């Protein structure tokens, strides 16, 4: 008698093991729990071992089931990867890629990456959520996230995305006409600064570096905002000194509405990274998106 089960049965077994529940696995697979239970009893009979310990409240792998799962999962990944590779080569991939991003990074994606990606893979949907807060992308069901490289969790794989970012101290000509120009970061403590509140509720510290000397200043001021564009507008109206990324400050500097300060204390940083979980197998739609991100050259 042939004891080798087909791939659908093995995939069902792995899904039950992942969820620890016949009901949840049945929902994902789109079949009645009774059918799934019957399928697993048949698998156990063919293998001659019990794979699951079942109670009215839980489902857990036996020792034999756990050993079997370690063998089955790589086979399923390789099987899926083989088909995904063919689809990738023929640009026939479909599915959804969910990305958690901040707003400036999302704008960069939409302007430079998304047009190329959708032309090449028209059947893949992009679901981009913009929020300032750092979230656990795995727990929240995202495939990837985009943040400043320094904010990427250490257990993630990160790919540099876009140009370097330089944070700049800026003020309007009107403000500088009424106040002494700061020459070193410490002098900012005597100025009216426009503070930035992060989504976590914390106030952003202004960080500086020159000749290996680092400084982080907790500035004071009468205005605190949680949006970078509003900070730029407030600074251009003479309400105080702001600390902004160069891509936000640049249009105001070009128009003469803001002037950069302490430039020798504001070196460029590594910028943004797109990151994703350090799993062994990356699903083909996400892999296709990452390939386009690596390919597209985003101007400074």
C-alpha positions in Angstrom: 0.0 0.0 0.0 1.3 3.5 -0.9 1.7 5.4 2.3 2.8 8.7 0.8 0.2 11.5 1.3 -0.4 14.2 -1.3 0.8 17.7 -0.9 -2.7 19.1 0.0 -2.8 16.8 3.0 0.7 17.8 4.1 -0.2 21.5 3.7 -3.3 20.9 5.8 -1.2 19.2 8.5 1.2 22.2 8.6 -1.6 24.7 8.8 -3.2 22.9 11.8 0.2 22.9 13.5 0.7 26.6 12.8 -2.7 27.6 14.3 -3.0 24.9 17.0 -6.6 24.7 16.0 -8.6 22.7 13.6 -11.3 25.4 13.3 -8.8 28.2 12.5 -7.0 26.0 10.0 -10.3 25.0 8.4 -11.2 28.7 8.0 -7.9 29.4 6.3 -8.2 26.4 4.0 -11.8 27.0 3.2 -13.1 23.6 4.3 -15.3 22.2 7.1 -13.5 21.3 10.3 -15.0 17.8 10.1 -13.4 17.3 6.7 -10.1 18.5 8.0 -10.3 16.2 11.0 -11.1 13.2 8.8 -8.2 14.1 6.6 -5.8 14.1 9.6 -7.1 10.8 10.9 -6.4 9.3 7.4 -2.9 10.7 7.5 -2.2 9.3 10.9 -3.5 5.9 9.8 -1.3 5.9 6.7 1.8 6.9 8.7 1.0 4.6 11.6 1.6 7.3 14.3 -0.4 9.9 16.2 0.5 13.4 15.0 -1.8 15.5 17.3 -3.0 15.3 20.9 -6.5 16.5 20.8 -8.7 17.8 23.7 -11.9 19.7 23.7 -10.0 23.0 24.1 -6.7 22.5 22.3 -4.7 20.7 19.7 -0.9 20.1 20.2 1.6 18.2 18.2 2.9 14.9 19.6 6.7 14.3 19.5 6.3 12.3 16.3 4.1 15.1 14.9 6.8 17.8 15.7 9.5 15.7 14.1 7.3 15.2 11.0 6.6 18.9 10.8 10.3 19.8 10.7 10.6 17.6 7.6 7.4 18.8 6.0 7.7 22.5 6.2 10.9 22.8 4.1 9.3 20.6 1.4 6.2 22.8 1.3 8.3 26.0 1.1 10.4 24.6 -1.7 7.3 23.5 -3.6 5.7 26.9 -3.3 9.0 28.6 -4.2 9.2 26.5 -7.4 5.9 27.7 -8.6 6.5 31.3 -7.5 9.8 31.3 -9.4 8.0 30.4 -12.6 5.3 33.1 -12.0 8.0 35.7 -11.1 9.9 35.0 -14.4 6.7 35.4 -16.4 5.4 38.4 -14.4 2.2 36.6 -13.6 2.4 37.0 -9.9 -0.8 38.0 -8.0 -1.6 38.7 -4.3 -1.3 41.5 -1.9 1.8 43.2 -0.3 1.0 45.1 2.9 3.5 47.8 3.9 3.6 49.9 7.0 5.3 53.2 6.4 5.6 56.8 7.4 4.1 59.5 5.2 7.3 60.8 3.6 8.5 57.3 2.7 5.1 56.5 1.2 5.3 59.6 -1.0 8.7 58.4 -2.2 7.3 55.0 -2.9 4.3 56.3 -4.9 6.5 58.7 -6.9 9.4 56.4 -7.8 8.7 52.7 -7.1 5.0 52.0 -7.5 4.7 53.0 -11.1 7.6 50.7 -12.1 6.2 47.9 -9.9 2.6 48.1 -11.2 3.8 48.2 -14.8 5.8 45.0 -14.3 3.4 43.2 -11.9 -0.1 44.5 -12.6 -1.9 41.7 -10.7 -0.2 42.4 -7.3 -2.0 44.8 -5.0 -0.2 47.2 -2.7 -1.8 48.0 0.6 0.3 50.9 2.1 -0.6 52.1 5.6 0.9 55.4 6.8 1.3 56.0 10.4 4.0 57.6 12.5 4.1 55.0 15.2 6.5 52.2 15.1 4.5 48.9 15.1 5.3 45.2 15.2 4.8 44.5 11.5 4.5 40.7 12.2 1.8 41.1 14.9 -0.1 43.7 12.8 -0.1 41.5 9.7 2.3 43.6 7.5 4.7 42.0 5.0 7.3 44.9 5.3 7.8 48.2 6.9 9.7 51.4 6.0 11.4 53.5 8.7 14.7 55.3 9.4 17.4 52.7 9.4 18.2 53.5 13.0 14.7 52.5 14.0 14.6 49.1 12.4 14.4 46.2 14.9 17.5 44.1 15.1 15.7 40.8 14.2 14.7 42.2 10.8 16.3 42.1 7.4 16.8 45.7 6.2 17.5 47.1 2.7 18.5 50.8 2.2 15.8 52.7 0.5 16.3 56.2 -1.0 19.0 58.8 -0.4 20.7 59.8 2.8 18.7 62.1 5.1 20.1 65.1 6.7 18.3 66.7 9.6 18.8 70.5 9.6 18.3 73.4 12.0 16.4 76.1 10.3 14.8 79.5 11.1 13.3 82.3 9.1 15.2 85.5 8.2 12.7 87.4 10.3 13.4 85.3 13.4 17.2 85.6 12.9 16.9 89.4 12.5 15.4 89.5 16.0 17.7 87.0 17.8 21.4 86.1 18.0 22.3 83.3 15.6 23.3 80.1 17.4 26.9 79.1 16.8 26.9 75.7 18.7 24.1 73.4 19.6 24.1 74.3 23.3 23.0 77.9 22.4 19.7 76.5 21.1 18.6 76.2 24.7 18.2 80.0 24.8 16.0 80.1 21.7 12.3 79.5 21.0 12.3 76.1 19.4 9.5 74.3 17.6 9.5 70.9 19.2 8.4 67.7 17.6 6.2 65.2 19.4 6.6 61.6 18.3 3.6 59.2 17.9 4.8 57.5 21.1 4.2 60.8 22.9 7.9 61.5 23.5 9.5 64.7 22.4 12.2 64.3 19.8 15.7 65.2 20.9 17.8 67.2 18.5 21.0 65.3 17.7 24.3 66.7 16.4 27.7 65.5 15.6 31.0 67.2 14.6 34.5 65.9 14.6 33.5 62.8 16.5 31.7 64.9 19.2 28.0 64.0 19.6 25.4 66.1 21.3 21.7 65.6 21.9 19.7 68.7 23.0 16.3 68.7 24.6 15.1 72.1 23.4 12.4 74.3 24.9 9.8 76.4 23.2 6.1 77.5 23.2 5.0 75.3 20.3 5.0 71.6 20.0 3.8 69.9 16.8 3.5 66.3 15.5 3.7 67.0 11.8 6.9 68.0 10.0 5.2 70.2 7.3 3.4 72.2 10.0 6.8 72.7 11.8 8.3 74.0 8.6 5.4 76.4 8.1 5.6 77.6 11.7 9.3 78.2 11.3 8.9 80.1 8.0 6.4 82.4 9.8 9.0 83.3 12.3 7.6 81.4 15.3 10.9 79.8 16.2 13.7 77.4 15.2 12.9 74.0 13.8 14.8 70.8 13.3 13.7 69.2 10.0 14.7 66.6 7.4 16.4 68.2 4.4 13.6 67.1 2.0 11.1 69.0 4.1 13.2 72.1 4.6 14.7 72.4 1.1 11.6 74.0 -0.7 11.5 76.7 2.0 15.2 77.3 1.8 15.1 77.6 -2.0 12.4 80.3 -1.6 14.3 82.2 1.0 11.7 81.5 3.7 14.1 79.5 5.9 17.8 79.6 6.4 19.9 76.6 7.5 22.0 76.9 10.8 24.7 74.8 12.4 25.4 73.0 9.1 28.8 71.7 10.3 26.9 70.0 13.2 24.4 68.3 10.9 26.0 65.5 8.9 23.8 63.3 6.7 22.5 60.0 8.1 21.8 56.6 6.4 18.2 57.5 5.7 15.3 55.0 5.2 15.2 51.2 5.1 12.6 48.8 4.0 12.6 45.8 6.4 10.9 42.5 6.7 11.0 39.5 9.0 14.0 37.2 8.9 12.1 34.2 7.7 13.6 31.5 5.6 11.2 31.9 2.7 10.0 35.3 1.4 6.7 35.1 -0.5 7.1 35.9 -4.2 4.9 39.1 -4.3 7.1 40.7 -1.5 10.2 39.4 -3.2 9.2 41.0 -6.5 8.5 44.3 -4.7 11.9 44.2 -2.9 13.6 43.6 -6.3 12.0 46.7 -7.7 13.0 48.7 -4.6 16.6 47.6 -5.1 16.5 48.5 -8.8 15.0 51.9 -8.7 17.4 54.8 -8.2 15.7 57.6 -6.1 17.3 61.0 -6.6 18.5 63.0 -3.6 
